[in-house]
């Protein structure tokens, strides 16, 4: 066998390995043994080159400038068949990585069919059918529940947030017409006003700036949320938060205010702003964290957590950070 053929075979194996590790790191928690295996794999010269090449291609899908973010957002709104063509034409080899993830999670889990989607580190504002304004947090996916009706009267009346958060400045409804924002944990209804709804780790949150909202969960009494108040709700029920609307919605200003939250929940937020991967292992996920974190500087936020909580931060190259 020729030396050139051996080299090509080695490069192909390294490329496949890079994709497999990318998927594994994105999909779930790795234990210390697996993290050590990844670090050992990456130290191989051919593997290191393949990993760096894959990250370079993936970086092209993490738009930085305003024009790039606008182009990416527009691409995500086109029909799925056209989107696939754009991906093949514009992103080349990275389609292999996306295909690997898609096979495991499906198009819906990836949010490729979402009506609105934001990239890692991207916050943007869109107009709804009735002229209301919706600001979307980084790494978020939002769906119209009734896609068959896009009219101003009802096309955007029921939204579902499957990942991330939204802040909606709603126009006052007419004749008491209710609007709803759903998450997997329940439904938030309002007649209008300013409302923040989203998902953080294993619970959902609603905060009201103007107007009033009601949290509805199957088998539980309705819970009213007045202006300035906030509520967390999950499969275990709902509870009022000490944080005001201004603190809960601080993400719109590039700030996340943590008030005795688990490290797992905090990392869930950080991962929507960090192009790399942040993982929590073992009992570290249960550590409670409080603080004010700048979402535009996640590396500094990670150091801030490590300095204030009883956890250890380990960085595996420029891509992976692990709390243990």
C-alpha positions in Angstrom: 0.0 0.0 0.0 1.4 3.4 -0.9 2.4 6.0 1.7 -0.1 8.5 0.2 -3.0 6.0 0.5 -2.1 5.3 4.1 -2.0 9.0 4.9 -5.4 9.5 3.2 -6.8 6.6 5.3 -5.4 8.1 8.5 -6.9 11.5 7.7 -10.3 10.0 6.9 -10.3 8.1 10.2 -9.3 11.2 12.1 -12.0 13.2 10.4 -14.6 10.6 11.3 -13.3 10.6 14.8 -13.6 14.4 15.1 -17.2 14.2 14.0 -18.0 11.4 16.5 -16.4 13.4 19.3 -18.3 16.5 18.3 -21.6 14.7 18.5 -20.7 13.0 21.8 -19.6 16.2 23.5 -22.8 18.0 22.3 -25.2 15.2 23.2 -24.6 14.4 26.8 -22.5 14.4 30.0 -19.2 12.6 29.7 -17.5 11.1 32.8 -13.9 11.6 33.7 -12.7 8.5 31.8 -14.4 9.6 28.6 -13.0 13.1 28.9 -9.5 11.7 29.4 -10.0 9.5 26.3 -11.0 12.6 24.3 -7.9 14.5 25.5 -5.7 11.5 24.6 -7.3 11.2 21.2 -6.8 14.9 20.5 -3.1 14.8 21.4 -2.4 12.6 18.3 -1.1 14.9 15.6 -3.5 13.7 12.8 -6.5 13.8 15.2 -5.5 17.3 16.4 -5.5 18.6 12.8 -8.8 17.0 12.1 -10.4 18.5 15.2 -9.0 22.0 14.5 -10.3 21.7 10.9 -13.8 20.7 12.0 -14.0 23.5 14.6 -12.9 26.0 11.8 -15.8 24.8 9.6 -18.3 24.9 12.6 -17.1 28.4 13.4 -18.5 29.5 10.0 -21.9 28.6 11.3 -21.5 30.7 14.4 -22.0 34.2 12.9 -20.1 37.0 14.6 -20.9 40.3 12.8 -24.4 41.9 12.4 -24.5 41.2 8.7 -23.5 37.5 9.2 -26.1 37.1 11.9 -28.8 38.6 9.7 -27.8 36.3 6.8 -27.8 33.2 9.0 -31.2 34.2 10.5 -32.6 34.6 7.1 -31.3 31.3 6.0 -33.0 29.6 8.9 -36.4 31.0 7.8 -36.3 29.5 4.3 -38.2 26.3 3.5 -36.3 23.1 4.7 -35.5 21.9 1.2 -33.9 25.2 0.3 -32.2 25.3 3.6 -30.6 22.0 3.0 -29.3 23.2 -0.4 -27.8 26.3 1.3 -26.1 24.2 3.9 -24.6 21.9 1.2 -23.5 24.9 -0.9 -22.3 27.2 1.9 -20.9 25.0 4.7 -19.3 22.0 2.9 -17.9 19.4 5.2 -19.8 20.6 8.3 -22.9 18.9 6.9 -21.3 15.6 8.0 -21.3 16.8 11.6 -24.9 18.0 11.3 -26.0 14.8 9.6 -24.5 12.8 12.5 -26.4 14.8 15.1 -29.6 14.8 13.0 -29.5 11.0 12.8 -29.5 10.9 16.6 -31.8 13.7 17.5 -33.9 14.4 14.5 -34.8 17.6 12.7 -37.2 18.8 15.4 -34.8 18.3 18.2 -32.3 20.5 16.3 -34.9 23.1 15.8 -34.4 23.3 12.0 -38.2 23.4 11.6 -38.6 26.3 14.1 -40.4 29.5 12.9 -37.7 31.6 14.7 -34.3 30.4 15.7 -31.3 32.2 17.1 -27.6 31.2 16.9 -25.2 30.6 19.7 -24.5 34.1 21.3 -27.1 35.8 19.1 -30.0 37.9 20.4 -32.4 39.4 17.9 -35.8 41.1 17.7 -38.5 40.1 15.2 -42.0 41.5 14.5 -45.0 39.3 14.9 -48.0 39.3 12.6 -50.0 41.9 14.6 -47.0 44.2 15.0 -45.9 43.0 18.4 -42.2 42.8 19.0 -40.4 39.7 20.2 -36.8 39.6 21.4 -35.3 36.1 21.2 -32.5 35.0 23.5 -29.4 33.2 22.2 -29.8 29.6 21.3 -33.5 29.7 21.3 -36.2 28.0 19.2 -39.8 29.3 18.9 -42.7 27.9 17.0 -46.1 29.0 15.9 -48.5 26.4 17.3 -51.1 27.0 14.5 -49.0 27.3 11.3 -52.0 27.1 9.1 -53.1 30.5 10.1 -50.6 33.3 9.6 -53.1 36.2 9.8 -52.6 39.2 12.0 -55.7 38.2 14.0 -54.5 34.8 15.2 -51.4 33.5 13.3 -49.0 34.4 16.2 -51.5 34.2 19.0 -50.1 30.9 20.3 -46.3 30.5 20.4 -44.3 27.6 21.8 -40.8 28.2 23.2 -39.0 24.8 23.0 -35.5 26.2 23.9 -34.3 29.5 25.4 -36.3 32.6 26.2 -38.4 35.3 24.6 -39.4 38.8 25.7 -42.6 39.9 23.9 -44.0 43.4 23.9 -47.6 42.6 23.0 -50.1 44.9 21.6 -53.3 45.1 23.7 -55.7 42.5 22.5 -59.2 43.3 21.3 -62.4 42.0 23.0 -60.4 40.2 25.7 -58.6 38.0 23.1 -56.1 35.9 25.0 -52.6 35.2 23.7 -50.6 32.2 24.9 -46.9 31.2 25.1 -46.3 27.6 25.8 -43.3 25.6 27.1 -43.2 21.9 27.9 -44.1 22.7 31.5 -47.3 24.7 30.9 -49.1 27.6 29.2 -48.8 31.3 30.0 -51.8 33.3 28.9 -52.2 37.1 28.8 -54.4 39.8 27.2 -51.4 41.9 26.3 -48.4 43.7 27.8 -44.8 42.9 28.3 -43.9 39.3 29.2 -40.8 37.2 29.5 -41.2 33.4 29.0 -38.6 30.7 28.6 -36.9 27.5 29.6 -33.9 27.2 31.8 -32.6 23.7 32.3 -35.5 21.6 33.8 -37.9 24.4 34.5 -39.7 27.3 32.8 -40.0 30.9 33.9 -42.4 33.7 33.3 -41.9 37.4 34.4 -44.4 40.2 33.7 -43.3 43.7 33.0 -46.7 45.2 32.1 -50.1 43.7 32.2 -50.9 40.4 33.9 -50.5 36.7 33.0 -51.8 33.4 34.2 -49.8 30.2 34.4 -51.9 27.1 33.5 -50.7 23.5 34.2 -52.8 20.3 33.9 -54.3 19.3 37.2 -53.2 22.4 39.1 -55.0 25.7 39.9 -54.2 28.7 37.7 -51.6 31.0 39.1 -51.8 34.8 38.4 -48.7 36.8 37.8 -48.9 40.5 38.3 -46.7 43.2 36.7 -43.2 43.1 38.2 -43.6 39.5 39.4 -42.0 36.3 38.2 -42.7 32.6 38.6 -40.8 29.4 37.9 -42.9 26.3 36.9 -42.1 22.7 36.1 -43.6 19.3 36.3 -43.4 19.6 40.1 -45.6 22.7 40.1 -45.1 26.5 40.2 -43.4 28.8 42.7 -43.0 32.5 42.9 -39.5 33.9 42.5 -37.8 36.7 44.6 -36.4 38.1 41.4 -38.3 41.0 39.7 -39.1 41.3 36.1 -36.1 43.5 35.5 -33.7 40.9 36.9 -35.3 37.9 35.0 -35.3 39.8 31.7 -31.7 41.2 32.2 -30.5 38.8 29.5 -31.9 41.3 27.0 -29.1 43.6 28.3 -26.4 41.0 28.1 -26.6 40.0 31.8 -27.7 36.9 33.6 -28.6 37.3 37.3 -28.3 34.0 39.2 -30.1 33.7 42.6 -29.2 30.4 44.3 -29.5 28.4 41.1 -27.9 25.0 40.5 -24.7 24.9 38.4 -26.5 22.7 35.9 -29.1 25.4 35.3 -26.4 28.1 35.0 -24.4 26.1 32.5 -27.6 25.6 30.5 -27.7 29.4 30.0 -23.9 29.7 29.4 -24.0 27.0 26.7 -26.3 29.2 24.7 -23.7 31.9 24.6 -20.5 29.9 24.3 -19.4 28.4 20.9 -17.5 25.7 22.7 -19.0 23.1 25.1 -19.4 23.4 28.9 -20.1 20.3 30.9 -20.8 19.5 34.5 -19.8 16.2 36.0 -20.8 14.4 39.2 -22.2 16.2 42.2 -20.9 19.6 40.9 -24.2 20.1 39.1 -26.0 20.4 42.4 -23.7 23.3 43.6 -25.8 26.4 44.2 -24.5 29.6 42.5 -25.5 33.3 42.9 -24.0 36.2 41.0 -24.2 38.6 38.1 -22.6 37.3 34.9 -21.8 39.0 31.6 -23.2 36.9 28.8 -20.7 38.5 26.4 -17.7 37.1 28.3 -18.5 33.4 29.2 -14.8 32.5 29.8 -14.7 35.1 32.5 -18.1 33.9 33.8 -16.7 30.4 34.1 -13.8 31.6 36.1 -16.1 33.7 38.3 -18.1 30.5 39.1 -15.0 28.5 39.9 -13.8 31.2 42.3 -17.1 31.4 44.2 -18.5 27.9 44.2 -17.0 24.6 45.6 -16.2 23.2 42.2 -13.2 22.8 40.0 -12.9 24.1 36.4 -10.9 22.1 33.9 -10.3 23.4 30.4 -9.6 20.8 27.7 -8.1 22.9 24.9 -10.0 26.0 23.7 -13.2 24.1 23.1 -14.2 22.1 26.2 -14.7 23.3 29.8 -15.7 21.0 32.6 -16.9 21.6 36.1 -16.3 18.8 38.6 
